[in-house]
Amino acid sequence: MCRASYIRGLTNPATLTTGSTDRSIPDPEATAMRIRDLTLRAKVHGAFALILALDILAGLAAINGLRRVNVDAVTISDTWLPAVGVLGDLLSGVENYRIIEGHALLTQDEGERLASEELLWNIRDKIFLLRDSYEHLRPRTPQSDSLIEAFDDAWRAYQNSSREMVWHIFQGQAEMEKARHSYNAGGEGGFRDSHDRLREVLAYNVGMGRQATENSKRIYTTTVISIVIVIIATILLSWLLGVFIVNSVAKPITVLTEAMRRMAEDDLTVPTEVGLRRDEIGTMTTTLHELRGRLLERRKLIVDEKESLRKLQTAERELLESERLAALGRMVAGVSHEINTPLGSAYTVATTLVEAHREFSLLVSENRLRKSDLDAFLERVGRASDLISMTLQKASDLIRTFKQVAVDQTSSSRREFELGEIIRQVVLTTTPLFKHRPFKLDIDVPEAIEMDSFPGPLGQVLSNLLTNAVIHGLNGRDNGTVTIEARLQGGDAATIAVADDGVGILPEHRSHLFEPFFTTRFGQGGSGLGLNIVHGIVTHVLGGTIEVTSTPGEGARFAIHIPLKAPEQTKTPQAPHLAAPTADHTPPIVGNQGGKT
């Protein structure tokens, strides 16, 4: 191919397009979409992983720099500094050797000459030992080898000249001239040469030590700069992560929080869209949107139910006003609890759902929202929606005619009283129960049980228990006995028991005994509130507990345990709410029993 054709091929758009398709170029928009579709956990984990990687990189750089600085420091402390010290001692030894030579030459005292000769031998030995020490410390480089070899050669030559001079000195005055000549000629040159070679070795070692020191400084500076760069990068990434969290999490959650707040205020027109997202925020948005739709449906159902209830209540009043329809009115009263139960359950669940909205909004506003909280909220909303739908559908064809919630407490004030007196008053009020029935009432109550409590609520409890024993326990029996007894328990409590020898409690009624509106005399005048009221007064007003013991066919025994001094009340005790006992106040049910109401 010629040059012109080659150039045309390079500039041909078709050729360029074809060439570009052979390479996989990442699409920035697709990459951004993939990142946007990641879960919040993945995004946050990825950002923190990047910051952690930078921190690890800075740590590794610092460790490597410190390691290299440590190596240089060890070299300086273990090699260069000892070597320089040994060389200094060598230099001092050579100089001292030269001085002793001159002293031996100049002295006229034979004893001093002999002492000088011994000193020269000692200095030679010391120089030999220092030279051997330096051999173990010196750097193994060609330059170091050549410098120390030059010193060794100069020192040997100097020693040869020195031995010749010493020999002439000890030959007497006839040889002194030759000794001086040897000292000034060969000796001076050998000393200078040895001294200069040794100074070169010393200068080389000092230079190498300085070089190692400069290298350590350079490594330290580089390490500090690297760490500073990584710290700056970490701070920048942390700032970017904060911006990301604000834009990706805080702002959408603020929108959703406002939507939930308005929904909790019964404003279901608020928009819940925060854009197309596939992470947890998107899931929460979708769920909230579905919840709003379900709440709109439930609102319509509730409105329809209220309208139906209003019409039915009007019809009920008209029926009750007519004497001719009195029997029909009593039947409606008998089934009222059947209607109230699903509507009450729906209301309770709806209230719980509103409270869940408020709790969730509080978590979001305080930035304490966790994934576990979000999952729990979604699960709770789902269950609540299903339960509301089920109960409202069940109650759609029923009406609530009336509900008796007030308990007549003729004497609700607190005072001191004698327990036996209150029991006798209650027995007097229940005399009509036994008047035309073949039943007997036994009373076993000791005197002088003084109490500081609420006689009115206590009397109502005993009256309800006695009525329950006659109406339910002895129902259908030709004879029977009801017993009421009281005993002191220690010095601060009393136990009051009402027992009968009637039919007892069936096992299938066991778990429903104290539930409101539970009765075995459906449609026969039983309201199903008696034992529920008893439980509420005993636990909430009198501050005690109630225990039931029963064997089917042998009767039942209700024992209440109350303190002689009732707990302090912030206000006059009111009638208890019609609700099932809570987990904290569930009374024990003992024996092979079922349910009596």
Phi and psi in degrees as a GROMACS rama.xvg file:
@    title "Ramachandran Plot"
@    xaxis  label "Phi"
@    yaxis  label "Psi"
@TYPE xy
-77.3562  167.865  CYS-2
-64.0873  -40.6244  ARG-3
-63.5557  -42.3837  ALA-4
-64.1017  -37.8094  SER-5
-63.3456  -43.2934  TYR-6
-66.0924  -41.3675  ILE-7
-62.0818  -37.6149  ARG-8
-63.4878  -36.8967  GLY-9
-69.5979  -33.5459  LEU-10
-94.0557  0.466866  THR-11
-74.4074  122.163  ASN-12
-59.0997  -37.8053  PRO-13
-62.8323  -41.3011  ALA-14
-64.1164  -41.3249  THR-15
-64.5805  -40.2572  LEU-16
-64.8395  -43.9926  THR-17
-62.7217  -40.9535  THR-18
-64.8299  -34.873  GLY-19
-70.2683  -26.9414  SER-20
-73.957  -12.1581  THR-21
-80.8479  -8.99694  ASP-22
-116.205  143.1  ARG-23
-93.2262  99.4523  SER-24
-95.7286  121.188  ILE-25
-59.9981  136.578  PRO-26
-86.1712  114.876  ASP-27
-58.1375  -38.337  PRO-28
-66.4749  -40.695  GLU-29
-66.1141  -39.0414  ALA-30
-63.3984  -43.9446  THR-31
-62.5797  -37.0089  ALA-32
-64.6342  -42.0102  MET-33
-63.5836  -40.5576  ARG-34
-65.7223  -40.0332  ILE-35
-65.9838  -29.6066  ARG-36
-80.9527  -7.33359  ASP-37
-67.038  152.58  LEU-38
-69.9507  159.745  THR-39
-59.3381  -38.3312  LEU-40
-61.7414  -44.2679  ARG-41
-64.5681  -40.4909  ALA-42
-64.0436  -48.9224  LYS-43
-65.0206  -42.0279  VAL-44
-62.2766  -40.155  HIS-45
-63.8784  -42.9782  GLY-46
-63.9302  -44.4047  ALA-47
-67.065  -33.4653  PHE-48
-64.7129  -38.9488  ALA-49
-64.9102  -44.2093  LEU-50
-62.1199  -41.377  ILE-51
-64.3684  -38.4299  LEU-52
-63.0678  -40.7187  ALA-53
-64.1459  -41.0328  LEU-54
-62.9007  -41.1909  ASP-55
-64.7076  -40.4337  ILE-56
-60.659  -44.5685  LEU-57
-62.7425  -40.4004  ALA-58
-63.989  -42.8335  GLY-59
-64.4997  -41.1224  LEU-60
-62.5538  -41.967  ALA-61
-64.8699  -41.5357  ALA-62
-64.0018  -43.5169  ILE-63
-64.254  -43.4165  ASN-64
-63.1176  -43.2234  GLY-65
-64.719  -35.1373  LEU-66
-64.1001  -44.2437  ARG-67
-66.8429  -40.1145  ARG-68
-62.7262  -38.7809  VAL-69
-64.8923  -39.5536  ASN-70
-61.5124  -45.523  VAL-71
-64.8085  -38.9075  ASP-72
-64.3555  -40.9392  ALA-73
-64.0722  -41.0455  VAL-74
-61.7565  -43.7523  THR-75
-64.9218  -46.3606  ILE-76
-74.2043  -34.627  SER-77
-96.0697  -14.6346  ASP-78
-124.424  -62.7935  THR-79
-67.5849  -48.1967  TRP-80
-63.4821  -46.9346  LEU-81
-62.0571  -37.984  PRO-82
-64.1461  -42.6988  ALA-83
-63.49  -39.2977  VAL-84
-62.7799  -42.449  GLY-85
-64.5494  -42.0583  VAL-86
-64.4703  -36.9485  LEU-87
-62.0144  -41.4859  GLY-88
-65.6647  -38.0841  ASP-89
-61.8499  -45.2448  LEU-90
-62.0855  -42.6413  LEU-91
-64.5345  -37.1214  SER-92
-65.3588  -41.7597  GLY-93
-63.3429  -43.1933  VAL-94
-64.7629  -41.8737  GLU-95
-63.8703  -36.2869  ASN-96
-60.9526  -42.2735  TYR-97
-65.3481  -38.8549  ARG-98
-65.6399  -43.1879  ILE-99
-64.3002  -35.7803  ILE-100
-59.1715  -47.6964  GLU-101
-62.6821  -39.4533  GLY-102
-63.9282  -40.9321  HIS-103
-64.6441  -32.6729  ALA-104
-74.7892  -36.0285  LEU-105
-88.3737  -25.8345  LEU-106
-72.1774  148.295  THR-107
-103.153  -9.17458  GLN-108
-85.4004  126.786  ASP-109
-64.9373  -37.209  GLU-110
-65.5173  -40.2414  GLY-111
-66.3904  -35.2698  GLU-112
-63.2734  -42.0117  ARG-113
-64.7587  -40.1497  LEU-114
-64.3591  -37.9434  ALA-115
-65.0322  -38.4289  SER-116
-63.0608  -40.9593  GLU-117
-65.5836  -38.8685  GLU-118
-63.3853  -39.53  LEU-119
-61.1216  -41.9294  LEU-120
-63.9178  -40.6492  TRP-121
-64.1272  -40.6217  ASN-122
-66.581  -39.1775  ILE-123
-58.5725  -45.2238  ARG-124
-62.5796  -41.031  ASP-125
-64.5146  -42.3728  LYS-126
-63.7114  -37.2533  ILE-127
-63.1005  -43.8646  PHE-128
-66.7308  -41.1436  LEU-129
-64.5677  -38.5792  LEU-130
-63.3258  -39.4586  ARG-131
-66.115  -39.8335  ASP-132
-63.3936  -41.9467  SER-133
-64.1028  -32.1305  TYR-134
-61.0017  -32.4539  GLU-135
-81.5663  -18.7555  HIS-136
-102.355  -25.2982  LEU-137
-66.7323  151.563  ARG-138
-69.5177  143.426  PRO-139
-91.739  77.5911  ARG-140
-126.67  154.299  THR-141
-56.9305  -40.7855  PRO-142
-65.6279  -41.3035  GLN-143
-63.5087  -39.8388  SER-144
-61.8418  -46.5039  ASP-145
-66.4548  -38.7467  SER-146
-66.3124  -44.0271  LEU-147
-71.6944  -31.9933  ILE-148
-66.5686  -38.6767  GLU-149
-62.5542  -40.8713  ALA-150
-63.4478  -44.1565  PHE-151
-59.2835  -42.6724  ASP-152
-64.0953  -45.6267  ASP-153
-64.2534  -38.6982  ALA-154
-67.8861  -39.1973  TRP-155
-64.2397  -43.4828  ARG-156
-62.6614  -41.0515  ALA-157
-64.3915  -39.3819  TYR-158
-65.9258  -37.3664  GLN-159
-62.2746  -45.2121  ASN-160
-64.8973  -37.473  SER-161
-67.5718  -40.2853  SER-162
-64.595  -37.1196  ARG-163
-64.8725  -41.0689  GLU-164
-64.826  -44.2744  MET-165
-63.0677  -37.8566  VAL-166
-62.5387  -42.7725  TRP-167
-65.3249  -36.5276  HIS-168
-61.4048  -43.0429  ILE-169
-84.6106  8.43768  PHE-170
-91.8167  -3.05848  GLN-171
105.815  -175.329  GLY-172
-66.3082  -23.9859  GLN-173
-65.9673  -29.1483  ALA-174
-101.154  4.06561  GLU-175
-65.417  -33.9581  MET-176
-64.7629  -41.0992  GLU-177
-66.7486  -35.5948  LYS-178
-64.1371  -42.1235  ALA-179
-64.3864  -40.8261  ARG-180
-62.0008  -43.0241  HIS-181
-64.0105  -37.2658  SER-182
-67.6336  -42.6373  TYR-183
-82.6209  -30.8554  ASN-184
-90.3728  -82.8565  ALA-185
-67.9099  -37.8953  GLY-186
-65.9809  -44.011  GLY-187
-63.6914  -42.7131  GLU-188
-65.8443  -42.3658  GLY-189
-63.4983  -40.2137  GLY-190
-63.7149  -47.4824  PHE-191
-61.1586  -43.0383  ARG-192
-63.9728  -46.7568  ASP-193
-62.9422  -42.8862  SER-194
-62.7054  -43.9288  HIS-195
-67.5014  -42.2033  ASP-196
-61.668  -40.2747  ARG-197
-67.4438  -36.3086  LEU-198
-66.2898  -34.7691  ARG-199
-65.0067  -41.7287  GLU-200
-61.7339  -42.9878  VAL-201
-62.9707  -43.5735  LEU-202
-62.5755  -38.5049  ALA-203
-63.025  -45.1788  TYR-204
-65.7653  -40.9172  ASN-205
-62.543  -41.1919  VAL-206
-63.7851  -41.604  GLY-207
-64.5642  -38.7705  MET-208
-63.4396  -42.0091  GLY-209
-63.8556  -39.3615  ARG-210
-62.5272  -42.7227  GLN-211
-63.2139  -38.9241  ALA-212
-64.4934  -44.585  THR-213
-63.4915  -37.9541  GLU-214
-63.5535  -40.718  ASN-215
-63.8978  -41.3109  SER-216
-62.5112  -41.7117  LYS-217
-63.8434  -43.9772  ARG-218
-62.7899  -42.3887  ILE-219
-61.0252  -45.473  TYR-220
-61.9824  -44.1278  THR-221
-61.6466  -41.7629  THR-222
-63.7597  -44.0326  THR-223
-62.1701  -43.2092  VAL-224
-62.5784  -42.596  ILE-225
-61.8141  -43.6941  SER-226
-64.7999  -41.5249  ILE-227
-62.0675  -41.3798  VAL-228
-62.5162  -44.3888  ILE-229
-65.9141  -38.6108  VAL-230
-62.9129  -43.4515  ILE-231
-62.4402  -43.0889  ILE-232
-63.2806  -39.3004  ALA-233
-64.5914  -42.6835  THR-234
-62.5402  -42.368  ILE-235
-63.4259  -44.3509  LEU-236
-65.2298  -37.3745  LEU-237
-63.5957  -40.4648  SER-238
-63.5468  -44.0412  TRP-239
-62.7665  -37.8994  LEU-240
-63.5188  -40.6509  LEU-241
-62.5167  -42.463  GLY-242
-61.5731  -41.5783  VAL-243
-62.523  -44.4084  PHE-244
-63.6435  -40.1351  ILE-245
-63.2995  -46.2313  VAL-246
-74.7625  -36.5318  ASN-247
-92.7654  -22.108  SER-248
-121.602  -56.0524  VAL-249
-63.8336  -47.4269  ALA-250
-64.0762  -48.9237  LYS-251
-60.4505  -38.8318  PRO-252
-66.5878  -34.8831  ILE-253
-61.6846  -43.1017  THR-254
-61.9029  -46.8043  VAL-255
-66.9777  -35.4835  LEU-256
-63.6847  -44.0214  THR-257
-62.0795  -39.4789  GLU-258
-63.6318  -43.9699  ALA-259
-66.3366  -37.1117  MET-260
-62.0582  -44.8347  ARG-261
-68.7415  -34.3368  ARG-262
-65.8893  -37.7742  MET-263
-64.9123  -27.0075  ALA-264
-88.3542  13.9057  GLU-265
73.0618  23.6879  ASP-266
-101.255  99.0353  ASP-267
-96.666  13.1192  LEU-268
-94.942  -2.49173  THR-269
-69.5592  136.298  VAL-270
-72.6183  148.839  PRO-271
-123.188  15.3448  THR-272
-87.7946  137.344  GLU-273
-127.664  24.0218  VAL-274
96.6237  167.214  GLY-275
-76.891  113.712  LEU-276
-139.548  149.84  ARG-277
-118.503  13.8821  ARG-278
-97.5652  -163.486  ASP-279
-62.3375  -35.7371  GLU-280
-62.6353  -41.8345  ILE-281
-62.447  -41.287  GLY-282
-62.7128  -43.1444  THR-283
-64.8428  -38.937  MET-284
-62.8434  -45.8278  THR-285
-61.5352  -44.1639  THR-286
-63.5093  -41.637  THR-287
-65.4289  -37.0119  LEU-288
-64.4782  -43.4271  HIS-289
-64.6747  -39.2885  GLU-290
-62.32  -40.9589  LEU-291
-61.4905  -41.1825  ARG-292
-62.664  -42.2486  GLY-293
-65.8014  -39.0895  ARG-294
-65.0006  -35.9573  LEU-295
-62.7191  -41.5284  LEU-296
-64.8569  -43.1125  GLU-297
-65.707  -35.7771  ARG-298
-61.8888  -42.675  ARG-299
-63.2622  -42.2111  LYS-300
-62.6628  -42.2835  LEU-301
-64.795  -41.0837  ILE-302
-60.7677  -44.2719  VAL-303
-63.4634  -40.6582  ASP-304
-66.2962  -39.5094  GLU-305
-63.484  -40.937  LYS-306
-65.0793  -42.0617  GLU-307
-63.5415  -40.7747  SER-308
-64.1325  -40.8561  LEU-309
-61.2454  -43.7671  ARG-310
-65.1487  -40.7529  LYS-311
-69.0842  -36.0226  LEU-312
-65.4123  -37.8527  GLN-313
-63.1867  -43.4748  THR-314
-63.1435  -37.0664  ALA-315
-63.8592  -44.7024  GLU-316
-60.5939  -39.1774  ARG-317
-65.9371  -38.428  GLU-318
-66.591  -42.5039  LEU-319
-68.1159  -27.1504  LEU-320
-72.0189  -20.0289  GLU-321
-94.7888  120.595  SER-322
-63.0673  -29.5771  GLU-323
-65.0992  -26.4905  ARG-324
-107.147  23.0843  LEU-325
-62.8995  -39.1265  ALA-326
-63.1042  -40.0276  ALA-327
-64.4629  -36.1701  LEU-328
-63.4672  -39.9024  GLY-329
-65.4147  -35.5928  ARG-330
-66.493  -40.036  MET-331
-62.5236  -38.7957  VAL-332
-62.9636  -34.9806  ALA-333
-68.1234  -29.4811  GLY-334
-100.986  7.08931  VAL-335
-60.7258  -37.5407  SER-336
-68.1737  -27.6322  HIS-337
-64.5851  -32.9038  GLU-338
-81.3513  -37.6776  ILE-339
-68.6297  -31.8389  ASN-340
-59.8858  -53.2636  THR-341
-66.0904  -38.1921  PRO-342
-67.3706  -39.5897  LEU-343
-63.2177  -39.6349  GLY-344
-64.6054  -42.1497  SER-345
-62.5871  -42.3224  ALA-346
-63.8648  -41.8515  TYR-347
-62.0343  -45.0124  THR-348
-65.5438  -40.2141  VAL-349
-63.2034  -40.9717  ALA-350
-62.2789  -42.1522  THR-351
-62.1708  -37.1603  THR-352
-66.0118  -41.3638  LEU-353
-63.3004  -42.0307  VAL-354
-63.9651  -37.7705  GLU-355
-61.9868  -38.8082  ALA-356
-61.0008  -45.4177  HIS-357
-64.407  -43.5429  ARG-358
-62.5851  -42.2943  GLU-359
-65.744  -41.3817  PHE-360
-62.1611  -38.5716  SER-361
-63.4985  -42.3142  LEU-362
-60.8421  -41.6032  LEU-363
-69.0223  -45.2592  VAL-364
-63.6162  -29.9088  SER-365
-93.5136  8.63216  GLU-366
55.6021  36.7982  ASN-367
-111.085  13.9268  ARG-368
-69.2767  127.801  LEU-369
-118.173  164.307  ARG-370
-62.7694  -36.4055  LYS-371
-63.5587  -37.4256  SER-372
-64.95  -42.0141  ASP-373
-62.9646  -45.6402  LEU-374
-61.621  -43.0386  ASP-375
-63.9959  -38.9869  ALA-376
-64.5024  -45.62  PHE-377
-62.9275  -43.0243  LEU-378
-64.6979  -40.648  GLU-379
-66.2273  -41.1206  ARG-380
-64.1039  -41.8624  VAL-381
-62.2338  -46.9472  GLY-382
-63.7927  -41.7395  ARG-383
-64.2692  -41.0833  ALA-384
-63.395  -44.2895  SER-385
-62.6755  -41.7814  ASP-386
-68.2147  -39.9819  LEU-387
-62.5325  -44.791  ILE-388
-59.914  -44.4058  SER-389
-65.1225  -46.7489  MET-390
-69.4949  -37.2145  THR-391
-70.1459  -35.7444  LEU-392
-65.4  -38.7803  GLN-393
-66.4795  -34.086  LYS-394
-93.0671  2.46824  ALA-395
-63.7747  -26.5085  SER-396
-106.891  12.3629  ASP-397
-113.852  161.312  LEU-398
-131.726  156.566  ILE-399
-110.175  118.025  ARG-400
-88.049  -47.5566  THR-401
-165.365  160.881  PHE-402
-139.87  127.376  LYS-403
-91.3788  109.775  GLN-404
-116.571  -14.4761  VAL-405
-87.6505  136.289  ALA-406
-107.951  126.509  VAL-407
-74.6339  110.574  ASP-408
-115.929  94.9042  GLN-409
-71.0859  -24.2015  THR-410
-137.12  90.7696  SER-411
-104.66  9.04263  SER-412
-85.0971  156.193  SER-413
-92.7137  139.957  ARG-414
-163.906  171.251  ARG-415
-87.0449  139.871  GLU-416
-155.725  168.742  PHE-417
-101.941  126.966  GLU-418
-59.7933  -42.9772  LEU-419
-59.7034  -35.8861  GLY-420
-64.8602  -43.8767  GLU-421
-63.5155  -41.0208  ILE-422
-64.4241  -40.9697  ILE-423
-65.411  -36.6861  ARG-424
-64.0999  -41.4491  GLN-425
-64.1138  -41.8683  VAL-426
-60.2301  -39.3361  VAL-427
-62.2312  -40.2196  LEU-428
-71.6892  -20.2654  THR-429
-101.817  9.32548  THR-430
-56.6782  -38.4276  THR-431
-59.2384  -23.606  PRO-432
-63.5563  -33.8154  LEU-433
-99.8486  -6.55017  PHE-434
-63.3908  -45.4235  LYS-435
-111.352  23.2759  HIS-436
-124.006  149.044  ARG-437
-83.623  46.5095  PRO-438
-115.99  155.357  PHE-439
-118.663  144.67  LYS-440
-115.846  119.479  LEU-441
-105.92  135.69  ASP-442
-120.22  126.691  ILE-443
-132.375  84.8345  ASP-444
-130.699  120.284  VAL-445
-72.6166  160.926  PRO-446
-83.5374  166.201  GLU-447
63.8229  37.2202  ALA-448
-96.7789  96.2285  ILE-449
-86.0342  137.134  GLU-450
-132.538  154.821  MET-451
-123.194  91.5367  ASP-452
-154.487  -150.863  SER-453
-116.358  98.9237  PHE-454
-65.7495  -34.1962  PRO-455
-61.754  -56.9142  GLY-456
-59.1494  -37.3708  PRO-457
-64.0581  -42.2997  LEU-458
-62.751  -36.716  GLY-459
-65.7212  -38.4487  GLN-460
-61.03  -48.9678  VAL-461
-64.8462  -38.7462  LEU-462
-63.3958  -43.5923  SER-463
-64.2007  -40.181  ASN-464
-67.1577  -40.8391  LEU-465
-64.165  -43.7078  LEU-466
-62.328  -42.1297  THR-467
-61.8821  -39.381  ASN-468
-65.023  -40.6194  ALA-469
-75.7063  -47.7086  VAL-470
-72.744  -38.9798  ILE-471
-106.929  -44.5776  HIS-472
-68.8504  -40.3048  GLY-473
-105.01  14.8966  LEU-474
-62.0035  127.353  ASN-475
81.1991  4.9227  GLY-476
-95.5491  147.339  ARG-477
-81.498  -20.8841  ASP-478
-155.687  166.331  ASN-479
172.418  167.298  GLY-480
-132.893  134.332  THR-481
-111.95  130.268  VAL-482
-118.461  135.461  THR-483
-125.486  126.029  ILE-484
-138.654  158.356  GLU-485
-140.877  144.314  ALA-486
-144.163  145.797  ARG-487
-75.5025  141.805  LEU-488
-120.561  101.373  GLN-489
70.5283  -142.385  GLY-490
-117.168  6.11131  GLY-491
-135.472  10.8867  ASP-492
-150.018  162.767  ALA-493
-138.573  151.759  ALA-494
-118.38  125.909  THR-495
-118.12  126.453  ILE-496
-123.931  137.877  ALA-497
-120.13  119.526  VAL-498
-130.283  154.564  ALA-499
-138.649  162.584  ASP-500
-110.395  40.2622  ASP-501
-91.5319  -139.901  GLY-502
-77.7186  -18.2373  VAL-503
79.6095  -167.386  GLY-504
-116.179  129.903  ILE-505
-73.5358  146.794  LEU-506
-59.9488  -36.5967  PRO-507
-70.3989  -12.8521  GLU-508
-94.8772  2.19603  HIS-509
-58.0401  -50.7672  ARG-510
-79.0947  -5.34254  SER-511
-111.802  8.54494  HIS-512
-57.5411  -42.2291  LEU-513
-105.817  14.8356  PHE-514
-77.5256  145.215  GLU-515
-68.0148  143.51  PRO-516
68.0875  15.3672  PHE-517
-91.4159  122.825  PHE-518
-147.787  148.69  THR-519
-96.1871  2.31831  THR-520
-116.552  51.4356  ARG-521
-60.2443  128.295  PHE-522
76.7131  5.78574  GLY-523
-116.951  21.834  GLN-524
100.327  -8.73067  GLY-525
-80.353  127.421  GLY-526
-85.7355  -22.3981  SER-527
77.8604  14.1106  GLY-528
-106.446  -11.4379  LEU-529
-57.8965  -57.1069  GLY-530
-71.0662  -29.1474  LEU-531
-64.2905  -41.2249  ASN-532
-66.8476  -40.6319  ILE-533
-57.6984  -48.157  VAL-534
-61.2425  -43.5669  HIS-535
-63.0746  -42.5215  GLY-536
-67.7918  -44.3207  ILE-537
-61.5743  -45.1869  VAL-538
-83.3213  -39.3032  THR-539
-95.9692  -26.8293  HIS-540
-103.643  -50.2231  VAL-541
-85.9633  -12.1628  LEU-542
71.6123  32.3278  GLY-543
-123.307  -161.667  GLY-544
-134.594  163.005  THR-545
-128.923  138.603  ILE-546
-128.113  136.21  GLU-547
-117.853  129.895  VAL-548
-125.89  129.464  THR-549
-154.886  145.912  SER-550
-130.222  121.21  THR-551
-53.2327  131.444  PRO-552
88.8405  -11.2894  GLY-553
-120.259  -2.55931  GLU-554
110.231  -176.966  GLY-555
-141.528  154.691  ALA-556
-135.66  121.966  ARG-557
-106.638  117.725  PHE-558
-117.533  124.159  ALA-559
-107.568  135.719  ILE-560
-114.294  113.412  HIS-561
-130.496  150.326  ILE-562
-73.6881  150.347  PRO-563
-64.1723  -29.8073  LEU-564
-115.184  112.973  LYS-565
-66.2692  153.081  ALA-566
-63.3999  153.987  PRO-567
-65.9506  140.351  GLU-568
-112.54  139.916  GLN-569
-76.477  -18.1218  THR-570
-156.294  174.319  LYS-571
-61.4067  130.567  THR-572
-62.9196  137.944  PRO-573
-106.712  172.203  GLN-574
-63.6129  137.431  ALA-575
-68.4715  152.159  PRO-576
-66.6304  149.946  HIS-577
-82.3052  90.3158  LEU-578
-148.862  155.783  ALA-579
-68.4617  150.867  ALA-580
-58.1539  141.707  PRO-581
-78.6761  174.613  THR-582
-64.1373  -29.4402  ALA-583
-77.5684  -15.5476  ASP-584
-127.275  18.4394  HIS-585
-69.0482  120.186  THR-586
-74.6995  150.122  PRO-587
-72.7383  140.905  PRO-588
-118.67  113.895  ILE-589
-108.907  144.002  VAL-590
95.2933  -179.83  GLY-591
-85.0906  94.5902  ASN-592
-135.107  171.127  GLN-593
-137.997  -117.038  GLY-594
-135.667  129.143  GLY-595
-124.788  137.114  LYS-596
